[in-house]
Each structure stands twice: as structure tokens, then as C-alpha cells.
């Protein structure tokens, strides 16, 4: 899909259709743009209209065919691309990728609007209310606490939240409180949502493990110290070693070891997913240095013995510590 501009009108050209849709909403890049200096809300509304035009009867054939399900993976892909830009420190690309994420949000909301499910306004209202509700230490007062049906003990704890760690624990408790209130309203339903049901199974495994761990801890299921978790880990290691190598049981025990390590990370304020991604980046960089080292000497890593590979690995580590070295 290409985008062209004609005077003050935005013209959207679909790659699958030569027909143009004119949206009489100006763009910042056009001289004399009436929206120049306008607030975010006005611009968001303009973008929502642009997306709605793509779904209009005379809009883009591809966009008109999409459903919640058909573009679900696009949300994941665009989010990962935004995360990659953050990790690279590429601010220009981050701006672009955040726009792509926003497109997915607005497009999903437009599909929902057409089906009378919810609107973009509903999405914005809900997230605003949730953020205010989950930051009572910033926005709350006694009336707000009462409306949320917090006990006096909960109110006192909320008002004392000062550090980032205390705030995270507070969020988890508020989420449990919200879930309990929702369950109370839905007692007539045959199946009530469980504590862990809200964690998407499509999440990467480490992210799932972190969220599961946090929710269980918010319910009071927690080790007192990190040392106790290490003792649990040692027990899991013993069970893994006792299982038949390569068996289904060994796979399960290995998963238990990883889950326990996630709890070590959580206890120490470490994001396990970010930690493993950082390690992957480090390994990639070291291996690239080893390939460069071998190429400069007209060698192939595949033909290098283990002693030679280990020597290059140590050189790569040294190069990380001393960027000015002649690795």
C-alpha cells in the first residue's frame, strides 16, 4: 500500500486496488496543515478515520477481508519488531515500529466497532480507568478506595507504596482484588475464570512462567528467601538426573528447573525473558567475533579443533571487556 498527498487531502492507494480513497484530514508533512500543533487526541482520531476508510465498502480489498483472527499474529510480529528496535537503541526505527503496533490496535478496534463489539473509545476509556485504579498511590483518595471496596488495611498498604518493588506487589494485589470482584459479579456463570486463565498461552514460555509466578505469589504462595528457592532448584536437579535421558519425564523435570530459576530471578528483581535475550545477544556477538577472527586468518570455524575454538571464545570475551584490544 502506498500513500500519496494531494494538497490538503490524504490519498490512500491500495496495492490491490487502483482506486483512491480521499480522507479530508490533513497530514503534518503538508504545508499549511490545519492540524499542526494539534493535540494527540485529534491526531489519533484522524488516524482512526484513515483505518476506517481502509475498511469502507470502497476501501482496500485486503483490509476489508481481515478479521480479529486473521491478523492476530501481526500484533505479535509488530510488537517483537518494536522490542528489537528498543534493544538496538534505534530510536528512529522505534518510532516507526510503535506506529505499526498502533495500527494493529486501531485496526482490531475498527473490526470490533463494525461488529458492535467495542470501539477504540472503549479501549481508551478502559485502559485509562485501569491505570488510575492500579495507581491509587498516585490518583487515589478515600472516595476512590471506597468505590473499589478496599479494606482499611489495603488502603494503608497502598498509601505506603514508595519503591518500584512495592508498587509491583501492589499491582498484583489490586489485580487479584479486581478478579475477586469480577468473580463475585459472575457467580451465576457455570465456569468462573481461574487465577491463571488470564495469562495468554501464546506468550513465550519465560513470560508465562514469570506471570504465573507473580500471580501465585500475590495469592500468598511464596518462598521466604532466595536460599529456599535454590534448595528447591537442587531438588529439581536431582529429579532431572534421576529421569531417563531424553524421556518425557526428563523434559518435564527440565521445565521444572527452568520454572524454579524464573522464581530466583523474580525474587531478585530480574526479568528472566530480558535476561535470556541479553545472553542471546551476547552469544551472537561473541560468535560473530570468532567468525571474523577466523576469516582474517583464512580459517573456518568448522575446521577448528575444540582448543582453538575455546581460545577464540576467550579472546572474544576479552574483547568485550576491552573494546580497544586487537582481537
N, C-alpha and C positions, 0 to 999 in steps of 0.2 A: 504494500500500500504506500503511495506517495502522497505528500501534502504540498499543495501549491497555495499561493496567495494572490488574490486579485483585489487591488485597492484595499478596502477595509473589510472585505469578506474572506472567510476561511473557506477554501475549496478542497474537499476531500475526494481524492481519486482512488477508487478501489482497483487493485491489480487485477481482480477477476471481472471487473465491470468498467467499461469506459465512461459510464455515466458519472457526472459530478454532482455532489450534494453541497449546496451553499448554506453555510451556517452564519447568519449575520451577527457574529460575535468576533470582535477584533483580536489580533494577536500582538503581543508586546513588540515583536520584531518589525511591525509596520509603523512607519512614521505617522504621528498624529493619533496613535492608538488611544481611544477614549478610556481604556482600562488601565492605562499607565498610571501607576501609583495606587491602584485599587487594592483592596484587601484580599486576603487569601480566600475568603468565602465567595466573593464574586468570581474569582478565577476558577474555583472548584465547581461552581455552578456552570460556568462556561464549558469546562471540560466534560461535565456530566451531559450537557446538551450535545457535545460533539460525539460522545459514545452513543447516546440515544439515536443520533442521526445515522450511525452505522447500522443500527438495528431497525430502522424505519422501513416501511414497505418498499421504498425506492432506495434503500441503503445498500450496504455491501453484502453480496450473496454469502460469503463465508461467515461474516459476523452474525447474520440473521439465523444461520443454522445452528449456532452454538448453544449448548445447554450448560447447566452447572457442572454436570459430569464430564462433558467433552473437553472442557478447558481446565479441569481441576489440576492436572499435572503442570499446567502453565504457571500456576501460583507457586508451586514448589520450585520450578526451574528459575523463575524470576527472583524469588527470594534468595536462592543459593547464589545467583549471579550478583545480587546486591551485597551479600555477605562476603563474596570473593573480592569485590571492589573495596570493601572496608578493610579486609585483611591485607590487601596490597597497598593500602593508603592512597588509592586512586580516587581523589575527590571528584574530579570531573566525571569519571565513569559512574561513581556512586550516585551523582545527581541524575544521570540518565537511568540507571537501574532502579532507583526509587520511583521514578516516573513509570517504569514498566510494572512495578509492583502496584502502584496506584491504579494503573489501567485495569489490572485484574480485579481489584476491589470494586471499581466503578462498574466494570462490565458485569461482574457477578450480581451487583446490586441492581443494575438495569434489567437483567434477566429476571430477577426476583420481582421487580416492580411490574413487569409485564404479566407475570403470573399471579399478581395480587398477593405475594408472599410477604415482602417487606420492601422498603425503599432505602436509598442512600441516606436520606434524612433519618430514618430509623436507626441505621447503623451508627451514624454520628451521635445521635441522642443517647443510644445505649452505651457506647464507649465512654462518652463524657460522663454519664451518670455513674458508670462503673469506676472510673478513675477517681471521681470525687468521693465515692463511697469507700474506696480502698485506701484513701489518704485522709482519713479523719483527723490525723495528727496535723494536717495542713489546712483542710477545709472545714472540719467538723466543729460543731458546737453541741451543747446538751440536747437541743431540739433534734438535731440530726441523729445523734446517738439514740435518742428515744425512738425516733422513726425507724431506725434499723433494729430496734429491740435488743440493744446491747445491755448486758448486766453492768452494775456499778463496778465490779471487778474488771470486766473487759474494758470499760471506759477508762479506768485508771491506767491499765496497761497500755492502751492506745496513746494516751496523753504523754506517757513516759518514753515512747519510742524516739530515740535520738540517733542511734547509729544505723548504718546501712543493713547490718545483720539483723538488728531488732525490727527494722521495717519489713524485711523479707519474711521474718517469722510472723509479723503482724498480718501481712498479706495472706499468708497461708491460713491463718486462723479466721480471717474475715471470709475467705473463700469457703471454708468449712461452715461458717455461720450462714452464708448465703445458701449453700447447698441444703443445710438443715431446714431453713425457712422454705425453700422451694419444695423439699420433700413433704413438709407439713401441709403445703397447699395442694400436693398431688397424692394424698393418701388414698384417694379413691381409684387411682390408676393401678392396673394389675401389676406392672413392673416399674419399680422405682429405680432411678439412676443410682448406681453404686459410687463409692468414693473415687474409684479409679476409672470409671467409664468415660469421663470427660477427656482423658488423655488419648489423643489420636494414635491408633496403632500404626499409622503411616509415618509417624515420627521416626527418625534414626534411633537405633536401639539405645545408644547412650543417653539421648534426650529423654526417651521414655523412662529409662532407669532413674534418671535424676528427678523427673516429675513424680514418679511413683514413690520414690524415697521421701521426697519433701512432703507429699500428701500424707503418707503413713506417719511421718514424724509429727506433723501438725495434729494428728489424732492421738499423740502420746506414745507411739511405738518407736522408741529410740534407745540407742546405746548411751550410757552416761559419758563415756570417754572414748577418744580415738583408740586408745590401747585395747579396749573391749572389742572394737571393730577389727583390729589387727588379729586378735585372738580368734575371732570368727573366721577371718581370712585364712589363718593357719589351718583351721578345721576344714574349710572348703578345699584347701590344697591337698590335705590328706585324703579326702573323699575322691578328688580327681585322680590322684595317684593310684588309688585302690580300684578304680574303674578300668575295664578292659580298654586299652588304647584304640581310639578311633570308633568306639561304640557310641550308641545313642546316649547311654548313661554318662560317658565321658564328656560328651557335648553339653549335657545339662549341667554337669558339675563345673565345667569350664565357664559356663554362663553365670553360675552362682559366684565363682571367683570374681568375675568382672563386676557383677552387681555389688558385691561387697566392697570392691575398690572404689566404685562410684560413691558409696557412703563415706569412705575415707576422704575423698575429695570434697564432698558436701560439708563434712564436719570441719574441714579446714578452709572453707570458703572458696574452693576451686571449682570452676565449671569443667566437668570431665570432657564434654564434647569439644570445648575450645582447647583444652589441654592436649587432647589427642590430635586435633587438627594442627596445632602448633608443632607437635612432634613430627607429623607427616611432612609439614613444610620443611622442617629441619633436615629430615632424612633425604627429601628430594634435593635440597640444596647441596648436601654433602655428596650425594651420588653424582650430581652434575659436576661438582669439582673434581671428583675422581675420574669421570669421563674426560674432562678437559685435561687433567694431568696425564692420562694415558695417551690421548690424542697428540699432545705436544711431544711425546716420546715415541710416536708411531707404534703404539701398543694397542691391544684390545683387552678390555677388562675380562672378556670371556676366556682369554688365553693366559690370564694371570693367576698364579697359584694363590692359595689362601694367605700365605705370609705376605705376598706382595699386596694383596687386597687390603689386608689389615694395616699395612704400613701406610697405604694411601688414605685409608679411613682415618687414621690418627693424624695424618697431615691435614686432612680436611677439617677435622676438629680443631687443630691448632690454628688453621686459617680463620675459623670463626672467632677464636679468642683474640687473634692478632691479624686484623684485616690488612695490615701493611706488610705481612710476611710474603715471601716469594714462593708461595705454594705452587 
